[in-house]
């Protein structure tokens, strides 16, 4: 037997050697920690308010409606625009722009002197603990899937006072989504 044959015998396994442990290792059953589970994205409904992109979890959205005629409620809270009749169901309609300080006061959208709403405006009917409620948005962008790794906590100073309804930020490509808690956004 040559020196070269001896080196090859040391390097390669012979047919009579037990190499089952190595075969298990190669197959991935070596007892090591399992790989991290793949992130499951959550779906959000994205919409526009004053040119910025906001989003709420889609599981909290019941439906999207065109803006129907609204009936103004006297002495109502500032963000309550009025009520709408949706297939026989009376729903309050809110403008969260006041809550987010994107506007000083809610626009006049009910009554005979109210201007027609923009064509892109919609009412998001959200599921809340108090029952369904509508939220006026400037336009619906669509459904976006965001993985947990795409979400960030809101910047310091955003969760104080009237901005406590902002619960995070989501990034998908160049677009930044401001994530809202619908319950907090509609809270009095």
TANORSUL-V946003 format. One line per field, one symbol per residue. phi: phi as a letter, one per 20 degrees, with the letter a starting at -180 (. if undefined). A space follows every 50 residues. Layout:
phi: ???
This chain:
phi: .effffffffeeeefeeecfffffffendenffffffffefdeceebdcl needbcgffedeaccffefddfdflefgeefqccddlndecfcddffffe mebfbfffccofeffffgfefbdeedecfeofbecfcfreeqececegfe ecfffgnedclfdfeedrccdcmeeddeedefgffeff
